[in-house]
Amino acid sequence: PKEEDTSNGVAPKLGVEASIEHELKYRVSANNTDARPVKLYQSVAWSVHDRLVDAFDQTQAYWKEKDPKHIYYLSAEFLMGRTLTNAVNNLDLGGEYAEALKKYGADLETVATGELDAALGNGGLGRLAACFLDSMASLDLPGWGYGIRYRYGMFKQGVKDGLQVELPDYWLDNGNPWEIRRPETQFKVGFYGSLEDGKWVPGEEVIAEAYDVPIPGYKTKTCGNLRLWDALAPEEFDLEAFNAGDYSKAVEQKRRADGITAVLYPNDATEEGKELRLKQQFFFVSASLQDTIARYLEQHKDLAGLPDKACFQMNDTHPTIAVAELMRLLIDEHGLSYDDAWAITTKCVAYTNHTVMPEALEKWPVRVLAKLLPRHMQLIEQINSNWLDSITGHVTAKVEAELAASDAEKQKKADAAAEERKAALVAAEAKGEEALAAAKKMVSEEEAAEEKPADKATLVEEKLKTYSIIQENQWTKGEMLVNMAYLAVVGSFAVNGVAAIHSEIIKTDIFPHFVEIFPERFQNKTNGVTLRRWLAYCNPELSALITEALGTDEWVRDATLLAKLKPFAEDAAFRARWREVKQQKKKALAERIREQTGYQVSTEPMYDIHVKRIHEYKRQYMNAISLIHRYKVLKEMTPEQRAKAVPRVVVFGGKAASAYYMAKKIVALILSIGETVNNDPEIGDLLKVVFLPNYNVSEAELIIPAAEISQHISTAGTEASGTSNMKFALNGALIIGTLDGANIEIGENTGFENLFIFGVKADEINKLREDRKNFSDYDPRYTAALQMVSSGVFGRPEYFEDLVASITDMNRGNDWFLLANDFASYMDAQDAIDELYRDQEEWTRRSIIYTASNGFFSSDRTIDQYAREIWNVWRLEGSDYQ
Ligand code: 26Y
C-alpha cells in the first residue's frame, strides 16, 4: 500500500488502514482471516507505535536543542495499565482508527482488550506516577520518568477454594510494542566490594540498559519519556572476555543480573528489608543519575549548573539512595569537593512522602547498606555527622530553654523538700538519739535519691539522637538503621505530602524536628488523576454527555470547565440521560461479574463499590461486618418489609500482599459472605456480595464508571490521600467516607452535605486508642455480626478466629484501626444512603454535582503546582517545531 500521510509534517508514512495491514502481514505474520484479537491488537499497537516514535523523536530533539530544565520523576513503580486507547486518543487518532478497524469488523474498545496491563506498581503510588507522566506531557513540561523494567509485574490474583492465590504476571508475553530498546544506552552499576584508599571497588557489576516508553501528551505534539532499566550481566556484552573458561561464571552473572529486574515487590505497606529490594532501588537510581549527568555533560562543562537543568523528584523513600549516589558521582567520578557536591545535591533533589504508617517507612540496617554499598554508607555517615553538627547549636539552645523552664520549677520543689527534711530532723532530735540517727539516715538517702541537676551535655546528646539519620533499632537493640525518610528530608530542598491533612500530619507526627529547622521546606501537593484515562476514555458515554452539555470537549484539557455542569443537575431531562449512562455502565460491570465469578447480578440495585489494596487500615473488614448485619436484617424481614428494602450489589476488589496474613483472611471472609448470601434464595436480588478477582487498572476502568456509591472508609489519619476517591467522584459516584486524606478536600469541593461522612476525626485517634480497653459496650449489631462469623454461618469459623480476635481481643490486635468506634456512625451513614437512593432524582442530582465539583482533582492541576512551586520547570510548547 502506498497511501501516504504527511499531515503531522513528519516523515511520510502509511495511513492508518494501510499501516495496520502492513503490521499484520509483516510484523505479526497473520493474514486478514486469522486476525484474531491478540494479533489484531498487536498490529494496531505497532501501527500506533510508529506514530508515537515520530512524536517522541521530535520532542526529544527539540528539548535537546532548547535545553530547558527537566524534571526526572524517580519511581520504583509506574502502574501504567494498558496503553493503546490512551495513545490513540491522545494522538487524536480515535476517529481514524475506528474507521480503519471496520474492515476487520472490530472496534478499538474490543481490540484494546488484547493488551496485557503493564502492572509495574502496587497501587496508589504507582498509579499516581503514571497519571503524572500523562499530565507532564499534556502540559508540555520537559520531563522523564525513570524506573525499572520488571519482567513480572504485580501478581495476578486468582481465587481458589475461597482463598486468594497469587499467579505470576508475565506481562511481556505478547511482546511489548510500547517500548524502544536502547542497546546504545548502557551504564555500569556496581555492588558490594570494598573501599580501597577511600575509593570504592565494587565486587559485582551489572549493566543497566535503557528501554524508552513514549508518553504522548493529550492533543499536543509533546511526547515525553518513561525510561525503564533492565539489568544485564557484563559478560553478555564483553564478548571478548566471554571465553569458554568463563562460561559458567558468565551464566551465573547473568542469573544474578536477571534477578535484579525480575519482579516487583508486591508489598505496599510493610517494609521489605530484603537486600534484593535495596539492590533494585540502587540499580535504577544509579543508572538514572549517570544517564542524566552524561546527557548534561554533552551540553555543559560545569556540573555546578546541574540544578538549573535537572530536578529529581523522589516518589517516596524508595529512590532515596539517590542522595548518596549523586554525592558519590559528583565527588568520586567527577572530582567535586564534598561541599560543592552537597550544595548541588540539595538543590536537585525533592521528596514526596506517601505514607504515615510506621511499618511502611523504610529503614535499612547499616550492616546491609555497608555490605551492598560501602561507599554510600560512608557518605551517609558523613551527611549525618554534618547534619548533626549543623543543628547542635539549635538543639543546645532548645535544651537550655527547657532547662531554664524546668529549673525554676525544680528549685521550688527542692527547696520545699529541703525544708521538710529540716523539720523532720528537728522533730527527730526532740525524740532522742535513736530517732535522730534514723532521721539522718533517711535524709541522706533522700538527698542521694534527689534528682541531680540535669547534665546539659547528656541532654543535648540524647536529643540529637532523635534528629539522627542513623538510629538504633527500637526492637533489636544494638542494630543501627538508616532512616531513609530522614535522609530524604535532609537531602531535599522540598518535601511534600499528598493531601492537605496528610501534609499537616507529616509535619506534626513524622518530621516535627525537621520542621523546626527547615519550616519552608515542607509543602502540600494534593494528588490528582488524569481525566483522560479516568473519565474521557474509560467513560466515553458520560464524556459525550458532558461535552454535549458544555458545548466543548475542552474540559478534558481544562478540568475547571466541569464546574459549568452544575446547572444541568437541575434539569430533569439531563438527569434522565445521566442515569441512562450509569445504567449502561452497570450493565457492562454486571457482564464482567458474570464472566469472572459466575454470579448473575441484576442492574437494578444500587452498585456499591469498595476497591483498593486490601489493608486493615482501609477497613474492608468493617464493610464486610456491615454486610453481615444487612444480611441478617433482610433475613428477619417479612415479605412486605423486604419489598420496601433498597437492593444492593456490593462489589469488592483488591489484592492482599502475599505475606499479609490478615489481609488474606479479609478476602476470604468477603468471599465466604458472598457464597452464603448470593446463594440464599430468600435474599435474591436484595443483596449480592461480589469479590471481583484481580483488581487492576483495566478492571478499575470498567468498575469505576459503574459505581453509584464508593467506599473510602480508612481510619482517620491513615490514608495519605487516596486517588480512586477522585476517580469515582468524577464519574458521578457518591462517596461514603471518613474525614481522611483527600476525602476532606473532595468534601470541601462538593459540599460536605453531598457526601456520607462518618466516624471519628484524625486528632481523636490517639486518645481513642488509649481508651480502647472496654470491649463490652460494642454496638449490638456489630457483636451479633461477629458472632455469626464465629458460629460458622459463613463456614470456616476456625479460619476466621484470629480475624475476629484482631478486633475483639486486647492481646491480639486490640482493634488498632478502631472499627468498633466507627461502626455505629458507619451504619447511620449506610442508612442515609439507602434513604437517598429511594429518591432517584435527588440521587442523580448529586451525582452530577460530584462530576461538576471535582475538576480540582485533575493531575494537570497537581503537576502545574509541582512545576511552579517545587520544580521550577516551565512548559515548552511544541508550536515552533514541526
Ligand atoms: C516500603 C515498601 C514496602 C513500599 C512499597 C510501596 C511502601 C509503600 C508503597 C506504596 C505506597 C502507596 O501506594 N501509598 C499510597 O500513595 C497514594 C498516592 O499518593 C495515596 O493516595 C495513598 O493514600 C497511599 O496509601
Residues whose N, C-alpha, C, O or C-beta is under 5 A from the ligand:
A	BS01	26Y	G123 G124 L125 G126 L128 N267 D268 A269 T270 E271 E272 H354 A360 E362 V498 E719 A720 S721 G722 T723
